[in-house]
Every structure is written in C-alpha cells, then in structure tokens.
Amino acid sequence: MDISTVFQILEHVGVLAFAISGALVAIDNETDIFGVIFLSFITSFGGGIIRDLCLGLPVPLFFTPNYTSLLLVCLVTSLAVFFFAMLFKNRFVKNEKLLDTINNYIDAVGLGAFAVAGAKLTIAMGYKSPFMVIMMGMTCCIGGGMLRDIMLNQIPFVLRKRIYALAAAAGSGVYYLLWVLSVDDAIAMVIGAFVTIAIRVLATVFKWNMPRAINFSTLRAQLDVENEKECEEEAKEEILK
C-alpha cells in the first residue's frame, strides 16, 4: 500500500476517533449542539494546529483537499453522536460508565493514529532530532484534548489521569526508531500506532496512572479518620475524669 494512502487513512481514523471522544465529553458537560460540534473540532484538529505552528507551517486546515474531507468526517461524526444521544437519552445516561470506557478505547485509536502522523510530518519537514519528533508527535495527540478541557474549565485529562502523553510519546519514539533503522514507512507507522494504542488500552484496563506527589483525596480521608479517632479518645478521657 502506498505510504501516502496509509498516512491519509491514519489521519481519517484519528479525526473520527477524536471527534467521537470530543462529542461525548461535550455532551457529558451538557453543551448544546454548537458546543458538541465545536469541541469535536477542537479535539480533532487542535493538536495538529499547535504542531504546525510550532513547526512554522501554514495551517492547512482550510485549503488542503485532504483536510476538507477530514473536516466533513468530524462534522458528520459529531452530529451523529449528538443526535444519537438526544434520541436515546435515557439509555445514554444509564450506560454512562460503559460509554466512558468505550470512549477511552476510541480515544486510544485516535491517539495512536495522530502519534505517528505527527512524528512523520515532523521528519518530513526536516527535523531529525528525536526530541523534536517525539515532542511534536505527542503534541499532535494531546493538544486538542487539552484545549477542549481548558474550554470546559477542567484540569486537562492528560495531566491528571491514566497513561496518556507517555503512550503518545512511546508510539512516536518507536516510529522514529524504526525510521532510523530504515524499516518500511508504512510498517513503521502501523507498529508505532499499535504501541500507543496498546499502552493506552492497558492503562485503561488496569487503571494505570502516573505517580503523584500527593494524593490529596486519599490523604484527607485518612486524616479525617485519624482526627475522628483522636476526638473519640479525648471524649472518652473526659468522661473518665
């Protein structure tokens, strides 16, 4: 298969997955139809726009034929998710946890597709530094989701839960390594995407998280229990007196 075809397929898969993910998050936050469409677009294209600006590229979103089809995929997908949720709202709410799990798997597919797409474009622009390739591959994946979460006044998901940015960096890094080893580009892209998807799915299944300095919710709960015990002991001492 021609490498340009593989690249376009990965881009369309990534947009489709991130459009669904963005729409589900928007619906969960009770935005209207415009909010669902807009946040789907931000999730799908925000990271790519940030990547292009960092690479000094003219953002091709509005004038490249390939991006016209990507925009249509995003629009149709976001509308389909919106009307599905509106028509089956009771089922949607009852199965919210299941939908969240499904969303994580869909998001993993988008993450894998954009990780290698971002890395490939960076190399194509002449940036051969592994740090630059991995950073741009990761930015392409997480930038849109971060912008979406900030617009919803939330701490970006990537900064607080699951193995997310690390999965994108791993996939980009694997693609770069295979490129250095002169492995067929199509194969390298598929393997890089698979690595990202696998790490992200495993993190979802086994609930892996990056370490935190302090888990405030757990620590506060423990301190509350300790304070209650101290109060009970003091009360008992007062009674004995």
C-alpha positions in Angstrom: 0.0 0.0 0.0 1.2 3.5 -0.9 2.6 5.4 2.2 0.5 8.5 1.4 -2.6 6.3 1.5 -1.6 4.8 4.9 -1.0 8.3 6.2 -4.4 9.6 5.0 -6.1 6.5 6.5 -4.5 7.2 9.8 -5.4 10.8 9.7 -9.1 10.0 9.0 -9.2 7.3 11.7 -7.6 9.8 14.2 -10.2 12.5 13.3 -13.1 10.1 13.5 -11.9 8.8 16.9 -11.2 12.2 18.4 -14.5 13.6 17.0 -16.4 10.9 18.9 -14.3 11.5 22.0 -14.8 15.2 21.9 -18.5 14.9 21.3 -19.0 12.5 24.2 -17.1 14.8 26.6 -19.1 17.8 25.3 -22.4 16.0 25.8 -21.3 14.9 29.3 -20.8 18.5 30.1 -24.2 19.5 28.8 -23.2 21.7 26.0 -25.6 22.5 23.1 -25.3 21.3 19.6 -22.8 24.1 18.7 -20.7 23.2 21.7 -20.7 19.5 20.7 -19.6 20.3 17.1 -17.0 23.0 18.2 -15.4 20.8 20.9 -15.2 17.9 18.4 -13.3 20.1 16.0 -11.0 21.4 18.8 -10.3 17.8 20.0 -9.7 16.6 16.4 -7.6 19.4 15.0 -6.3 21.5 17.9 -3.2 19.3 18.4 -2.4 19.4 14.7 -2.7 23.2 14.5 -0.4 23.6 17.5 2.1 21.2 15.9 2.0 23.1 12.6 2.5 26.4 14.3 5.5 25.0 16.3 7.0 23.7 13.0 6.5 27.1 11.3 4.0 25.6 8.8 0.9 27.4 7.3 -2.0 25.7 8.9 -3.5 23.6 6.1 -6.9 23.2 7.7 -9.0 25.3 5.4 -7.4 25.0 2.0 -6.0 21.5 1.5 -8.4 19.0 -0.2 -7.4 16.2 2.3 -8.4 18.5 5.2 -11.7 19.2 3.6 -12.6 15.6 3.8 -11.3 15.5 7.4 -13.5 18.4 8.3 -16.5 16.6 6.9 -15.7 13.5 8.8 -15.5 15.5 12.0 -18.8 17.4 11.3 -20.8 14.3 10.4 -19.4 12.3 13.3 -20.1 15.0 15.9 -23.7 15.4 14.6 -24.2 11.7 14.6 -23.1 11.4 18.2 -25.2 14.4 19.2 -28.5 13.0 17.7 -27.8 9.5 19.0 -27.5 10.9 22.5 -30.6 13.1 22.0 -32.7 10.2 20.7 -31.6 7.6 23.2 -31.0 9.9 26.2 -32.3 7.5 28.8 -30.0 4.7 27.7 -27.2 7.2 27.3 -27.4 8.3 30.9 -28.0 4.7 32.3 -24.9 3.5 30.4 -22.7 6.5 31.1 -19.9 4.4 32.7 -19.9 2.0 29.8 -19.8 4.9 27.3 -16.9 6.4 29.2 -15.0 3.1 28.9 -15.8 2.9 25.2 -14.7 6.5 24.8 -11.3 5.5 26.3 -10.8 2.8 23.7 -11.9 5.1 20.9 -9.6 7.8 22.2 -6.7 5.3 22.2 -7.2 4.7 18.5 -7.1 8.4 17.8 -4.0 8.8 20.0 -2.2 6.1 18.1 -3.1 7.4 14.7 -2.0 11.0 15.5 1.2 10.0 17.3 2.7 8.6 14.2 1.2 11.1 11.8 2.7 14.0 13.9 6.1 12.2 14.1 6.1 11.5 10.3 5.2 15.1 9.4 8.0 16.4 11.7 10.6 14.2 10.0 9.2 15.2 6.5 9.8 18.9 7.4 13.5 18.1 8.0 13.5 17.9 11.8 15.5 14.8 12.6 16.1 15.3 16.3 14.4 12.5 18.3 13.3 15.0 21.0 11.6 17.2 18.3 10.0 14.2 16.6 8.6 12.7 19.8 7.5 16.1 21.2 5.6 17.0 18.0 4.1 13.6 17.8 2.9 13.9 21.4 1.7 17.5 20.9 -0.4 16.4 17.9 -2.1 13.9 20.1 -2.7 15.8 23.3 -3.0 19.4 22.2 -6.7 19.2 21.1 -7.8 17.4 24.2 -6.0 19.9 26.4 -7.7 22.9 24.6 -11.1 21.2 25.0 -10.7 20.6 28.7 -9.5 24.2 29.3 -12.5 25.5 27.4 -14.7 23.4 29.7 -12.9 24.8 32.7 -11.4 21.5 33.7 -7.9 20.3 34.5 -6.7 18.7 31.3 -7.2 14.9 31.4 -3.7 14.3 30.2 -2.3 16.0 33.4 -4.3 14.0 36.0 -5.3 10.5 34.8 -4.2 7.4 33.0 -1.1 6.9 30.9 -1.8 9.3 28.0 1.0 11.6 27.0 3.5 8.8 27.7 1.6 6.4 25.4 1.8 9.1 22.6 5.5 9.7 23.2 6.2 5.9 23.1 4.4 5.4 19.8 6.2 8.4 18.3 9.5 7.2 19.6 9.0 3.7 18.2 8.2 5.2 14.8 11.3 7.3 14.9 13.5 4.3 15.9 12.1 2.3 13.0 12.6 5.2 10.6 16.3 5.4 11.7 16.6 1.7 11.1 15.2 2.2 7.6 12.1 0.0 8.2 9.4 0.4 5.5 7.5 3.6 6.4 4.0 2.0 6.2 5.0 -0.8 8.6 6.8 1.7 10.9 3.6 3.8 11.1 1.4 0.8 11.9 3.7 -0.5 14.6 4.1 2.9 16.2 0.3 3.4 16.2 -0.1 -0.1 17.7 2.3 0.6 20.5 0.5 3.8 21.5 -2.9 2.1 21.3 -1.7 -0.9 23.3 -0.2 1.2 26.1 -3.4 3.4 26.3 -5.7 0.4 26.4 -3.7 -1.4 29.0 -3.7 1.8 31.1 -7.5 1.8 30.8 -8.0 -1.8 31.7 -5.6 -1.9 34.6 -6.2 1.7 35.7 -2.5 2.7 35.5 -1.7 6.2 36.4 1.5 8.3 36.6 2.8 8.8 40.2 1.7 11.9 42.0 3.5 13.8 44.8 0.4 13.8 47.0 -3.0 12.1 46.5 -5.0 14.7 48.4 -8.3 13.0 48.4 -6.9 9.8 49.9 -4.7 11.6 52.4 -7.5 13.9 53.5 -9.8 10.9 54.1 -7.1 9.2 56.2 -6.5 12.4 58.2 -10.3 12.8 58.8 -10.4 9.2 60.2 -7.4 9.9 62.4 -9.0 13.2 63.7 -12.2 11.4 64.4 -10.4 8.7 66.4 -8.5 11.4 68.4 -11.8 13.2 69.2 -13.3 10.0 70.4 -10.3 9.2 72.6 -10.4 12.7 74.0 -14.2 12.4 74.7 -13.6 9.1 76.5 -10.8 10.6 78.6 -13.2 13.5 79.6 -15.9 11.0 80.6 -13.4 9.0 82.7 -12.4 12.2 84.5 
